[in-house]
Amino acid sequence: MYSRTTDDLQAMYECGIRVAVEPSFWLGSTRRYAGTFWDYFQLILDFEPQRARRFGIDHYACVSVNPKEAENLALAEEVLGGIQPYLEHERCLAIGEIGFNLVTPNEEQVFLRQLEMAKKRKMLVLIHTPHDTPNVSKRHGVERTLDILRELNYDFDRIMVDHNTENTMDLVRKADIWAGLTVYPYSKLNPERVFDIVKKWGIERTWVNSSADWGSSDPTSLAKVAAHLKHNGFSEKQLETLLCENPLRFYKQSGKFNPKFDLPFVHPSTYQR
């Protein structure tokens, strides 16, 4: 939500979204100071829930050093050295996103450090998987991610591997780990591709994420996926499981997640000036 306007919040409410969980993400330019990370964590844990609440949405967050900012090891270590208060925050549900962007040794080192922190604190984990590019293979990134999790003997029920495509679903299904499908207007998945994936692989341990970042993205993607799946034969129960019950089941493991689905929408015209 750091990159979204209040118009987006209103659109989310109007299409039926009542709860949002925001992962830590890249702010668009490389940060140079640990304090800028900590201020960002404070913003998504304190200010964004207040902003969303006016629009009838119960907002939570996850905090981490995102893989796009893992190359500066000294800075990453400084940030992680002061991250504990934010992990303990009542609105922090998980460590994430962590994982790979370019699948480099530095990214792996920061990934391992945060996995260790999560395991020690018995926290949930959201894992980012790389984009397919001429130099990077998403499938290789997922394979290396799963190898690391096996080496650490991590509880797969407490981890979600995100941004899957048709080329990685066999890997996450074989591992029996939570699988995320992220929907964008033009990149990653669209509703049609989500339909094909869940038709083939089922909805167990799977969620769909709306996209929300600096590029062409759409925080109301969930509603579009729901409409497309319903049009193509998915039942109301299947939709409820995929789009609501599955993420609720995952996040309730945090011990902090008590979402409110009945927050009132406060019209902007009533705000004090």
C-alpha positions in Angstrom: 0.0 0.0 0.0 3.0 2.3 0.2 2.7 2.7 -3.5 -1.1 3.1 -3.7 -3.5 6.0 -3.3 -6.7 6.2 -1.3 -8.6 5.7 -4.6 -7.1 2.2 -4.6 -8.3 1.6 -1.1 -11.8 2.7 -2.0 -11.7 0.4 -5.1 -10.6 -2.5 -3.0 -13.5 -2.0 -0.6 -16.0 -1.6 -3.4 -15.0 -4.9 -5.0 -15.3 -6.8 -1.6 -11.8 -6.8 -0.2 -11.9 -6.5 3.6 -8.4 -7.6 4.8 -5.0 -6.9 3.3 -1.5 -8.2 4.2 1.3 -6.1 2.8 4.8 -7.6 2.4 7.9 -5.5 2.6 9.0 -4.6 -0.9 11.6 -2.6 -2.8 10.8 1.1 -2.6 11.9 1.9 -6.2 15.4 3.1 -5.4 18.2 1.5 -3.4 18.2 2.6 0.2 21.5 3.7 1.7 20.7 3.8 5.5 19.4 1.3 8.0 17.1 3.9 9.4 15.2 4.3 6.2 14.2 0.6 6.4 13.1 0.9 10.0 11.0 4.0 9.2 9.4 2.1 6.4 8.6 -0.9 8.7 7.0 1.6 11.2 5.0 3.1 8.4 3.5 -0.1 7.1 2.8 -1.4 10.6 1.3 1.8 12.1 0.2 4.3 9.5 -1.0 2.1 6.8 -3.4 0.2 9.1 -4.9 3.5 10.1 -5.2 4.7 6.5 -6.8 1.4 5.4 -9.2 1.3 8.4 -11.0 4.5 7.1 -11.8 2.5 4.0 -13.2 -0.5 5.8 -10.0 -2.7 5.3 -8.1 -4.4 8.2 -4.4 -4.1 7.3 -1.5 -6.2 8.4 2.1 -6.4 7.2 5.3 -8.5 7.0 8.8 -7.1 7.4 12.1 -8.1 5.9 15.1 -7.1 3.8 13.7 -7.7 0.3 16.0 -9.7 -2.0 16.4 -6.7 -4.3 18.3 -5.0 -1.5 20.4 -7.9 -0.4 23.6 -7.2 -2.3 24.8 -4.7 0.3 25.7 -7.2 3.0 26.8 -4.7 5.6 23.6 -2.7 5.3 21.5 -5.8 5.3 23.2 -7.0 8.5 22.7 -3.6 10.1 19.0 -3.6 9.3 18.5 -7.1 10.6 20.3 -6.2 13.7 17.6 -3.7 14.6 14.6 -5.4 13.1 13.4 -7.3 16.2 10.9 -4.6 17.5 9.2 -4.7 14.2 9.0 -8.5 14.1 7.3 -8.3 17.5 4.8 -5.7 16.4 1.2 -6.8 16.8 0.5 -6.2 13.1 3.5 -8.1 11.8 2.4 -11.5 10.7 5.6 -12.9 9.0 9.1 -12.3 7.7 8.8 -11.4 4.1 9.3 -11.1 1.3 12.7 -12.8 1.4 14.4 -15.1 -1.1 15.9 -14.6 -4.5 15.9 -11.9 -7.1 19.0 -12.7 -9.2 20.0 -15.8 -7.3 23.4 -14.5 -6.1 25.6 -15.6 -3.2 24.8 -12.4 -1.3 21.1 -12.9 -1.8 21.4 -16.4 -0.5 23.3 -15.2 2.6 20.7 -12.6 3.5 18.0 -15.2 2.8 19.6 -17.7 5.1 20.0 -15.1 7.9 16.3 -14.2 7.8 15.2 -17.9 7.6 17.2 -18.5 10.8 15.6 -15.5 12.4 12.1 -16.8 11.5 12.9 -20.3 12.7 14.2 -19.0 16.0 11.1 -16.9 16.6 8.7 -19.5 15.1 7.5 -17.0 12.6 5.8 -17.5 9.2 7.8 -16.8 6.0 6.8 -15.3 2.7 9.3 -16.2 -0.1 9.9 -14.2 -3.3 10.9 -16.1 -6.4 12.8 -14.5 -9.3 11.5 -13.3 -12.6 12.4 -15.3 -15.7 14.9 -13.2 -17.6 17.7 -14.0 -20.1 20.1 -14.4 -17.2 17.8 -15.8 -14.4 15.5 -18.8 -14.3 12.5 -18.7 -12.0 12.5 -22.5 -11.9 16.2 -22.6 -10.8 15.3 -20.0 -8.1 12.5 -22.2 -6.8 14.6 -25.3 -6.9 17.4 -23.6 -4.9 14.8 -22.2 -2.5 13.3 -25.6 -1.8 16.8 -27.2 -1.4 17.7 -24.6 1.3 14.4 -25.2 3.1 15.0 -29.0 3.1 18.6 -28.5 4.4 17.3 -26.4 7.3 14.5 -28.9 8.0 12.0 -26.1 8.0 8.3 -26.7 8.6 6.8 -26.3 5.1 3.3 -25.6 6.6 4.7 -22.2 7.8 6.2 -21.1 4.5 4.6 -19.6 1.4 6.6 -19.6 -1.9 5.1 -16.8 -4.0 4.9 -15.8 -7.7 4.6 -19.3 -9.1 3.8 -19.9 -12.7 3.0 -22.9 -14.9 6.8 -23.7 -14.9 7.1 -24.0 -11.1 3.9 -25.5 -9.8 5.1 -29.1 -10.1 8.0 -28.2 -7.8 5.9 -26.6 -5.0 3.3 -29.3 -5.3 5.9 -32.1 -4.9 7.3 -30.3 -1.9 3.7 -29.9 -0.4 4.4 -26.2 0.5 2.1 -23.2 0.3 2.0 -21.8 -3.3 1.3 -18.2 -4.2 -0.1 -17.0 -7.5 0.4 -13.2 -8.1 -1.9 -11.5 -10.6 -0.8 -8.5 -12.7 -2.5 -6.8 -15.6 0.4 -7.5 -18.0 3.1 -9.5 -16.3 3.3 -12.6 -14.2 -0.2 -14.2 -14.2 -3.6 -13.0 -15.4 -7.0 -14.5 -14.4 -7.0 -16.9 -17.4 -3.6 -18.4 -16.4 -4.6 -18.7 -12.8 -7.7 -20.7 -13.9 -5.5 -23.0 -15.9 -3.1 -23.5 -13.0 -5.7 -24.2 -10.3 -7.7 -26.4 -12.7 -4.7 -28.6 -13.2 -3.1 -28.5 -9.7 -6.1 -27.8 -7.4 -6.6 -25.2 -4.7 -5.1 -27.0 -1.7 -2.3 -24.9 0.0 -2.7 -22.2 -2.7 -3.6 -18.6 -2.7 -4.0 -15.8 -5.2 -2.4 -12.4 -4.5 -3.4 -9.0 -5.9 -0.5 -7.0 -7.3 0.4 -3.6 -5.9 3.7 -1.9 -6.7 5.2 0.8 -8.8 4.6 -0.7 -12.2 1.3 -1.6 -13.9 -0.5 -3.4 -11.1 -3.9 -3.9 -9.7 -4.8 -4.3 -6.0 -8.3 -5.5 -7.1 -7.0 -8.5 -9.0 -8.7 -10.9 -6.6 -12.1 -9.8 -7.6 -11.2 -10.3 -11.3 -9.9 -13.8 -10.6 -13.0 -14.6 -8.7 -15.3 -13.5 -11.5 -13.3 -15.4 -14.1 -13.2 -18.7 -12.0 -16.9 -18.4 -11.3 -17.7 -17.9 -15.0 -15.7 -21.0 -15.8 -17.4 -23.3 -13.3 -15.7 -22.9 -9.9 -18.2 -23.1 -7.1 -18.7 -20.5 -4.3 -17.1 -22.9 -1.9 -14.0 -23.4 -4.0 -13.7 -19.6 -4.4 -14.1 -19.1 -0.7 -11.4 -21.7 0.0 -8.9 -20.3 -2.5 -9.4 -16.6 -1.9 -10.2 -16.5 1.8 -9.9 -19.6 3.8 -6.4 -20.6 2.6 -4.7 -17.3 3.5 -6.7 -17.2 6.8 -5.5 -20.6 7.7 -1.9 -19.7 6.9 -1.7 -16.4 8.7 -3.6 -17.6 11.8 -0.5 -19.7 12.6 1.2 -16.4 13.5 -0.9 -16.1 16.6 -1.5 -12.4 15.8 -4.0 -12.6 13.0 -7.6 -11.7 14.1 -9.0 -10.1 11.0 -12.1 -7.9 11.2 -14.4 -8.2 8.2 -17.0 -5.6 9.3 -15.0 -2.4 9.6 -17.2 0.5 8.5 -16.3 2.5 5.4 -15.8 6.2 6.4 -16.6 8.5 3.5 -13.8 11.0 2.8 -16.2 13.9 3.0 -16.6 13.3 6.7 -12.8 13.6 7.5 -11.8 16.5 9.7 -9.7 19.2 8.0 
